[in-house]
Amino acid sequence: MRTAQRIDNLPPYLFAEIDRKKAILTEQGIDVISLGIGDPDTATPDHIVQAMIEATKNPANHQYPSYVGSPRYRAACSEWMKRRFDVEVDSTTEMLALIGSKEGIAHLFTAFVDPGEYTLVPGAGYPVYYTGGVMVGGETWWMPMTEENGFLADFESTPPEVLAKAKMMFLSYPNNPTSAIANDEYFDRAIAFAKQHDLLIVHDNAYSEIGFDGYVASSFLQRPGAKDVAIELFSCSKAYNMTGWRVAFACGNAQAIKALGTVKSNIDSGVFTAVQDAAIEALLGPQDSVAELNAMYQRRRDLVLDALDKIGIEVPFKPVATIYVWAKVPEGYTSASFAAKILEEAHVIVAAGSAYGPSGEGYIRISLTTPDDRLEAAIERIKNSL
Ligand SMILES: Cc1ncc(COP(=O)(O)O)c(C=O)c1O
Protein backbone atom coordinates (compact mmCIF):
# COMPACT_ATOMS: atom_id res chain seq x y z
CA MET A 1 0.00 0.00 0.00
CA ARG A 2 1.41 3.40 -0.95
CA THR A 3 0.24 6.47 0.95
CA ALA A 4 0.31 9.96 -0.58
CA GLN A 5 3.53 11.93 -0.46
CA ARG A 6 1.81 14.69 1.45
CA ILE A 7 1.50 12.28 4.39
CA ASP A 8 5.21 11.43 4.20
CA ASN A 9 6.02 15.15 4.24
CA LEU A 10 4.12 15.79 7.48
CA PRO A 11 5.91 15.97 10.81
CA PRO A 12 4.21 13.89 13.55
CA TYR A 13 1.37 16.02 14.99
CA LEU A 14 2.86 17.65 18.08
CA PHE A 15 0.21 16.65 20.58
CA ALA A 16 -0.27 13.15 19.18
CA GLU A 17 3.46 12.66 19.72
CA ILE A 18 3.26 14.04 23.26
CA ASP A 19 0.31 11.70 24.01
CA ARG A 20 2.34 8.76 22.68
CA LYS A 21 5.31 9.50 24.94
CA LYS A 22 3.03 10.04 27.92
CA ALA A 23 1.29 6.69 27.30
CA ILE A 24 4.64 4.85 27.25
CA LEU A 25 5.69 6.31 30.62
CA THR A 26 2.23 5.86 32.17
CA GLU A 27 2.26 2.18 31.14
CA GLN A 28 5.47 1.83 33.14
CA GLY A 29 3.57 3.07 36.20
CA ILE A 30 5.21 6.53 36.11
CA ASP A 31 3.13 9.53 37.21
CA VAL A 32 3.52 11.99 34.36
CA ILE A 33 2.37 15.60 34.74
CA SER A 34 1.41 17.12 31.41
CA LEU A 35 1.80 20.85 30.93
CA GLY A 36 1.81 20.20 27.18
CA ILE A 37 -1.54 20.57 25.50
CA GLY A 38 -3.86 23.52 26.24
CA ASP A 39 -7.01 21.61 27.08
CA PRO A 40 -9.11 23.15 29.89
CA ASP A 41 -9.17 20.85 32.92
CA THR A 42 -12.44 22.14 34.38
CA ALA A 43 -15.93 21.21 33.16
CA THR A 44 -18.10 22.94 30.59
CA PRO A 45 -20.46 25.28 32.51
CA ASP A 46 -23.64 23.51 33.59
CA HIS A 47 -26.10 25.79 31.79
CA ILE A 48 -24.41 24.84 28.51
CA VAL A 49 -24.56 21.13 29.34
CA GLN A 50 -28.26 21.47 30.20
CA ALA A 51 -28.95 23.22 26.89
CA MET A 52 -27.28 20.30 25.12
CA ILE A 53 -29.35 17.73 27.01
CA GLU A 54 -32.55 19.49 25.94
CA ALA A 55 -31.31 19.92 22.38
CA THR A 56 -30.59 16.20 21.97
CA LYS A 57 -34.28 15.45 22.68
CA ASN A 58 -35.39 17.38 19.59
CA PRO A 59 -35.75 14.89 16.69
CA ALA A 60 -35.06 17.67 14.16
CA ASN A 61 -31.56 17.84 15.60
CA HIS A 62 -30.95 14.16 14.79
CA GLN A 63 -30.83 14.77 11.06
CA TYR A 64 -27.97 16.06 8.94
CA PRO A 65 -27.10 19.55 10.12
CA SER A 66 -26.92 22.59 7.87
CA TYR A 67 -23.58 22.83 6.07
CA VAL A 68 -23.10 26.45 6.96
CA GLY A 69 -24.62 26.33 10.45
CA SER A 70 -28.24 26.70 11.51
CA PRO A 71 -29.74 30.16 10.94
CA ARG A 72 -30.19 30.41 14.75
CA TYR A 73 -26.55 29.56 15.41
CA ARG A 74 -25.23 32.00 12.82
CA ALA A 75 -27.55 34.73 14.11
CA ALA A 76 -26.30 34.06 17.66
CA CYS A 77 -22.67 34.27 16.50
CA SER A 78 -23.41 37.60 14.82
CA GLU A 79 -25.18 38.82 17.95
CA TRP A 80 -22.14 37.80 20.03
CA MET A 81 -19.81 39.70 17.68
CA LYS A 82 -22.00 42.76 18.13
CA ARG A 83 -22.27 42.47 21.93
CA ARG A 84 -18.65 41.55 22.52
CA PHE A 85 -16.83 43.71 19.94
CA ASP A 86 -19.46 46.03 18.45
CA VAL A 87 -18.71 44.45 15.07
CA GLU A 88 -21.50 43.99 12.51
CA VAL A 89 -21.40 40.64 10.72
CA ASP A 90 -24.11 39.53 8.30
CA SER A 91 -25.19 36.14 9.57
CA THR A 92 -26.08 34.81 6.12
CA THR A 93 -23.16 35.92 3.95
CA GLU A 94 -20.36 36.64 6.41
CA MET A 95 -20.73 33.82 8.93
CA LEU A 96 -19.93 30.10 8.82
CA ALA A 97 -20.13 27.41 11.52
CA LEU A 98 -16.97 25.36 11.99
CA ILE A 99 -16.38 21.96 13.56
CA GLY A 100 -13.77 23.65 15.75
CA SER A 101 -11.38 26.24 14.38
CA LYS A 102 -8.76 23.58 13.58
CA GLU A 103 -11.08 22.22 10.91
CA GLY A 104 -11.60 25.69 9.45
CA ILE A 105 -7.86 26.42 9.37
CA ALA A 106 -7.11 23.14 7.58
CA HIS A 107 -9.83 23.61 4.97
CA LEU A 108 -8.86 27.21 4.21
CA PHE A 109 -5.81 25.84 2.41
CA THR A 110 -8.00 23.84 0.04
CA ALA A 111 -10.03 26.97 -0.62
CA PHE A 112 -7.12 29.37 -1.21
CA VAL A 113 -3.77 27.72 -1.87
CA ASP A 114 -2.78 25.94 -5.07
CA PRO A 115 0.35 23.77 -5.22
CA GLY A 116 3.53 25.87 -5.03
CA GLU A 117 1.77 28.93 -3.62
CA TYR A 118 2.81 30.48 -0.33
CA THR A 119 1.12 31.03 2.99
CA LEU A 120 2.66 33.55 5.40
CA VAL A 121 2.77 31.81 8.76
CA PRO A 122 3.81 33.19 12.17
CA GLY A 123 7.34 32.05 13.05
CA ALA A 124 5.82 30.46 16.13
CA GLY A 125 2.21 29.50 15.63
CA TYR A 126 -0.50 26.87 15.86
CA PRO A 127 0.92 23.85 13.98
CA VAL A 128 -1.97 23.54 11.49
CA TYR A 129 -0.97 26.85 9.80
CA TYR A 130 2.00 24.86 8.53
CA THR A 131 0.65 21.32 8.14
CA GLY A 132 -2.45 22.62 6.33
CA GLY A 133 -0.10 23.94 3.63
CA VAL A 134 1.76 20.64 3.37
CA MET A 135 -1.57 18.89 2.79
CA VAL A 136 -2.25 20.87 -0.39
CA GLY A 137 1.32 21.04 -1.75
CA GLY A 138 1.65 24.68 -0.67
CA GLU A 139 4.76 26.45 0.59
CA THR A 140 5.24 28.15 3.96
CA TRP A 141 6.97 31.46 4.59
CA TRP A 142 7.74 31.76 8.29
CA MET A 143 7.33 35.35 9.44
CA PRO A 144 10.01 36.06 12.06
CA MET A 145 8.85 36.60 15.64
CA THR A 146 11.36 37.80 18.18
CA GLU A 147 11.39 38.98 21.73
CA GLU A 148 12.64 42.36 20.44
CA ASN A 149 9.61 42.80 18.15
CA GLY A 150 7.22 41.72 20.91
CA PHE A 151 6.61 38.42 19.10
CA LEU A 152 4.62 40.29 16.45
CA ALA A 153 4.99 38.31 13.22
CA ASP A 154 7.12 40.43 10.88
CA PHE A 155 5.22 40.28 7.58
CA GLU A 156 7.00 43.35 6.18
CA SER A 157 10.31 41.48 5.76
CA THR A 158 8.74 38.91 3.40
CA PRO A 159 10.76 38.83 0.14
CA PRO A 160 9.00 40.07 -3.03
CA GLU A 161 9.42 36.71 -4.80
CA VAL A 162 7.50 35.02 -1.98
CA LEU A 163 4.84 37.72 -1.94
CA ALA A 164 4.34 37.28 -5.68
CA LYS A 165 3.22 33.71 -4.98
CA ALA A 166 1.50 34.29 -1.63
CA LYS A 167 -2.27 33.95 -1.13
CA MET A 168 -2.93 33.89 2.59
CA MET A 169 -1.46 35.13 5.87
CA PHE A 170 -2.24 33.82 9.34
CA LEU A 171 -2.10 36.08 12.37
CA SER A 172 -3.24 35.18 15.86
CA TYR A 173 -3.28 37.57 18.83
CA PRO A 174 -3.51 36.86 21.73
CA ASN A 175 -0.93 34.42 20.46
CA ASN A 176 -0.39 30.74 20.94
CA PRO A 177 2.33 29.77 21.86
CA THR A 178 4.01 33.05 22.93
CA SER A 179 0.98 34.67 24.66
CA ALA A 180 1.94 37.97 22.98
CA ILE A 181 -0.78 40.52 22.25
CA ALA A 182 -1.04 42.95 19.36
CA ASN A 183 -2.18 46.56 19.19
CA ASP A 184 -4.40 48.36 16.66
CA GLU A 185 -1.46 49.89 14.85
CA TYR A 186 -0.07 46.42 14.05
CA PHE A 187 -3.46 45.22 12.81
CA ASP A 188 -3.81 48.34 10.64
CA ARG A 189 -0.39 47.76 9.09
CA ALA A 190 -1.38 44.16 8.36
CA ILE A 191 -4.56 45.31 6.60
CA ALA A 192 -2.64 47.79 4.42
CA PHE A 193 -0.05 45.09 3.63
CA ALA A 194 -2.73 42.55 2.66
CA LYS A 195 -4.39 45.11 0.38
CA GLN A 196 -1.07 45.92 -1.26
CA HIS A 197 -0.20 42.27 -1.91
CA ASP A 198 -3.68 40.85 -2.46
CA LEU A 199 -3.61 38.48 0.51
CA LEU A 200 -6.36 36.98 2.61
CA ILE A 201 -5.66 37.55 6.30
CA VAL A 202 -6.95 34.87 8.62
CA HIS A 203 -6.98 36.20 12.15
CA ASP A 204 -7.27 33.29 14.56
CA ASN A 205 -8.85 34.63 17.74
CA ALA A 206 -9.00 31.32 19.63
CA TYR A 207 -7.99 33.03 22.90
CA SER A 208 -10.15 36.15 22.63
CA GLU A 209 -11.87 35.54 25.96
CA ILE A 210 -8.83 34.73 28.11
CA GLY A 211 -7.31 37.88 29.59
CA PHE A 212 -5.75 38.91 32.91
CA ASP A 213 -4.97 42.06 34.86
CA GLY A 214 -7.86 43.80 33.12
CA TYR A 215 -6.71 42.98 29.58
CA VAL A 216 -9.59 42.34 27.15
CA ALA A 217 -8.71 41.20 23.62
CA SER A 218 -10.14 42.96 20.59
CA SER A 219 -11.43 41.65 17.27
CA PHE A 220 -9.38 42.11 14.09
CA LEU A 221 -12.67 43.02 12.40
CA GLN A 222 -12.93 46.15 14.56
CA ARG A 223 -10.22 47.73 12.44
CA PRO A 224 -11.31 49.87 9.44
CA GLY A 225 -11.14 47.98 6.15
CA ALA A 226 -10.54 44.62 7.86
CA LYS A 227 -13.49 42.94 6.20
CA ASP A 228 -12.09 43.82 2.76
CA VAL A 229 -9.21 41.41 3.30
CA ALA A 230 -9.82 39.31 6.39
CA ILE A 231 -11.80 36.66 8.12
CA GLU A 232 -11.60 35.94 11.80
CA LEU A 233 -11.97 32.62 13.59
CA PHE A 234 -13.56 32.24 17.02
CA SER A 235 -13.92 29.09 19.01
CA CYS A 236 -16.02 27.96 21.96
CA SER A 237 -13.16 25.62 22.91
CA LYS A 238 -11.10 27.75 25.28
CA ALA A 239 -13.64 30.51 25.94
CA TYR A 240 -16.31 28.16 27.29
CA ASN A 241 -14.35 25.00 28.16
CA MET A 242 -15.80 23.21 25.12
CA THR A 243 -12.77 21.66 23.43
CA GLY A 244 -14.47 18.27 23.11
CA TRP A 245 -17.68 19.67 21.63
CA ARG A 246 -16.07 20.87 18.39
CA VAL A 247 -17.80 24.12 17.67
CA ALA A 248 -16.47 27.42 16.37
CA PHE A 249 -17.17 29.95 13.63
CA ALA A 250 -15.49 31.94 10.90
CA CYS A 251 -16.73 35.41 10.00
CA GLY A 252 -15.77 38.39 7.91
CA ASN A 253 -15.06 38.78 4.19
CA ALA A 254 -18.03 37.28 2.32
CA GLN A 255 -16.01 35.95 -0.62
CA ALA A 256 -13.63 34.06 1.68
CA ILE A 257 -16.51 32.73 3.80
CA LYS A 258 -18.21 31.48 0.65
CA ALA A 259 -15.04 29.79 -0.62
CA LEU A 260 -14.48 28.03 2.71
CA GLY A 261 -18.14 27.01 2.78
CA THR A 262 -17.83 25.51 -0.70
CA VAL A 263 -14.92 23.32 0.42
CA LYS A 264 -16.69 22.27 3.59
CA SER A 265 -19.98 21.39 1.93
CA ASN A 266 -18.08 18.93 -0.26
CA ILE A 267 -16.17 17.39 2.64
CA ASP A 268 -18.14 17.51 5.90
CA SER A 269 -21.74 17.68 6.97
CA GLY A 270 -21.71 20.45 9.53
CA VAL A 271 -21.76 20.71 13.31
CA PHE A 272 -24.31 18.49 15.16
CA THR A 273 -27.26 20.87 15.51
CA ALA A 274 -27.66 20.07 19.22
CA VAL A 275 -24.05 21.21 19.73
CA GLN A 276 -24.89 24.42 17.86
CA ASP A 277 -27.86 24.92 20.23
CA ALA A 278 -25.55 24.45 23.22
CA ALA A 279 -23.08 26.91 21.70
CA ILE A 280 -25.89 29.47 21.35
CA GLU A 281 -26.38 29.16 25.10
CA ALA A 282 -22.62 29.57 25.61
CA LEU A 283 -22.43 32.70 23.45
CA LEU A 284 -25.63 34.45 24.54
CA GLY A 285 -26.28 32.97 28.00
CA PRO A 286 -24.66 34.06 31.28
CA GLN A 287 -20.98 34.95 30.84
CA ASP A 288 -19.93 34.52 34.51
CA SER A 289 -17.90 31.42 33.66
CA VAL A 290 -15.54 33.51 31.51
CA ALA A 291 -14.57 35.72 34.46
CA GLU A 292 -14.25 32.67 36.73
CA LEU A 293 -11.95 30.91 34.27
CA ASN A 294 -9.83 34.01 33.86
CA ALA A 295 -9.44 34.36 37.63
CA MET A 296 -8.30 30.74 37.80
CA TYR A 297 -5.79 31.05 34.95
CA GLN A 298 -4.47 34.33 36.34
CA ARG A 299 -3.85 32.64 39.70
CA ARG A 300 -2.06 29.77 37.96
CA ARG A 301 -0.05 32.15 35.80
CA ASP A 302 1.19 33.94 38.92
CA LEU A 303 1.98 30.65 40.60
CA VAL A 304 4.02 29.45 37.60
CA LEU A 305 5.83 32.77 37.07
CA ASP A 306 6.76 32.88 40.73
CA ALA A 307 8.02 29.29 40.75
CA LEU A 308 9.98 29.73 37.48
CA ASP A 309 11.59 32.86 38.86
CA LYS A 310 12.71 30.95 41.96
CA ILE A 311 14.38 28.23 39.89
CA GLY A 312 16.04 30.70 37.52
CA ILE A 313 14.00 30.03 34.37
CA GLU A 314 13.41 33.32 32.57
CA VAL A 315 10.19 34.42 30.90
CA PRO A 316 10.44 37.15 28.25
CA PHE A 317 7.37 39.04 29.59
CA LYS A 318 4.44 38.57 31.95
CA PRO A 319 1.53 37.26 29.84
CA VAL A 320 -1.83 39.02 30.12
CA ALA A 321 -3.70 36.58 27.87
CA THR A 322 -4.04 32.93 26.77
CA ILE A 323 -3.48 29.83 28.87
CA TYR A 324 0.27 29.58 28.30
CA VAL A 325 3.52 30.72 29.85
CA TRP A 326 6.31 31.07 27.29
CA ALA A 327 9.66 30.54 28.98
CA LYS A 328 13.28 30.56 27.87
CA VAL A 329 15.28 27.35 27.96
CA PRO A 330 18.39 27.52 30.11
CA GLU A 331 21.82 28.05 28.53
CA GLY A 332 23.20 24.96 26.81
CA TYR A 333 19.88 23.44 25.72
CA THR A 334 17.68 23.60 22.67
CA SER A 335 13.91 23.64 23.05
CA ALA A 336 13.73 19.96 22.19
CA SER A 337 16.64 18.84 24.36
CA PHE A 338 15.29 20.74 27.36
CA ALA A 339 11.76 19.37 26.88
CA ALA A 340 13.23 15.86 26.52
CA LYS A 341 15.34 16.26 29.67
CA ILE A 342 12.32 17.43 31.67
CA LEU A 343 10.25 14.53 30.41
CA GLU A 344 12.91 11.93 31.15
CA GLU A 345 14.14 13.26 34.49
CA ALA A 346 11.15 15.10 35.94
CA HIS A 347 8.36 13.22 34.13
CA VAL A 348 6.82 16.55 33.23
CA ILE A 349 5.64 17.28 29.72
CA VAL A 350 6.15 20.76 28.32
CA ALA A 351 5.87 21.71 24.65
CA ALA A 352 9.15 22.48 22.88
CA GLY A 353 8.91 25.96 21.35
CA SER A 354 10.59 24.79 18.14
CA ALA A 355 7.58 22.57 17.41
CA TYR A 356 5.64 25.77 16.66
CA GLY A 357 8.08 27.01 14.03
CA PRO A 358 11.62 28.39 13.78
CA SER A 359 10.98 31.44 15.98
CA GLY A 360 10.04 29.09 18.81
CA GLU A 361 13.58 27.77 19.18
CA GLY A 362 15.02 28.60 22.57
CA TYR A 363 11.66 28.51 24.37
CA ILE A 364 9.23 26.09 25.95
CA ARG A 365 5.49 26.50 26.40
CA ILE A 366 3.85 25.68 29.70
CA SER A 367 0.10 25.20 29.67
CA LEU A 368 -1.96 26.42 32.63
CA THR A 369 -4.70 23.83 32.15
CA THR A 370 -3.59 21.69 35.09
CA PRO A 371 -4.80 21.96 38.72
CA ASP A 372 -2.72 24.26 40.95
CA ASP A 373 -1.24 21.48 43.09
CA ARG A 374 -0.08 19.56 40.02
CA LEU A 375 1.41 22.73 38.53
CA GLU A 376 3.33 23.30 41.76
CA ALA A 377 4.47 19.68 41.85
CA ALA A 378 5.61 19.91 38.22
CA ILE A 379 7.77 22.99 38.84
CA GLU A 380 9.24 21.34 41.96
CA ARG A 381 10.15 18.30 39.88
CA ILE A 382 11.70 20.49 37.17
CA LYS A 383 13.73 22.26 39.86
CA ASN A 384 15.07 18.93 41.15
CA SER A 385 16.08 17.88 37.64
CA LEU A 386 18.12 21.03 36.90
C1 LIG B 1 -4.28 29.34 18.05
C2 LIG B 1 -5.22 28.19 17.98
N1 LIG B 1 -6.06 28.10 16.95
C3 LIG B 1 -6.94 27.10 16.85
C4 LIG B 1 -6.97 26.08 17.77
C5 LIG B 1 -7.94 24.97 17.58
O1 LIG B 1 -9.01 25.08 18.44
P1 LIG B 1 -10.40 24.36 18.18
O2 LIG B 1 -10.26 23.51 16.96
O3 LIG B 1 -10.64 23.53 19.40
O4 LIG B 1 -11.40 25.45 17.98
C6 LIG B 1 -6.11 26.11 18.87
C7 LIG B 1 -6.12 25.03 19.85
O5 LIG B 1 -5.33 24.94 20.74
C8 LIG B 1 -5.20 27.19 18.95
O6 LIG B 1 -4.32 27.28 19.96
The ligand as an ORCA input file, in Angstrom:
! r2SCAN-3c Opt
* xyz 0 1
  C      -4.276     29.344     18.050
  C      -5.216     28.193     17.981
  N      -6.064     28.104     16.955
  C      -6.935     27.095     16.846
  C      -6.966     26.084     17.773
  C      -7.943     24.968     17.579
  O      -9.013     25.078     18.436
  P     -10.400     24.360     18.176
  O     -10.258     23.511     16.959
  O     -10.641     23.531     19.396
  O     -11.399     25.452     17.982
  C      -6.107     26.111     18.865
  C      -6.119     25.033     19.852
  O      -5.329     24.942     20.743
  C      -5.195     27.195     18.955
  O      -4.320     27.278     19.963
*
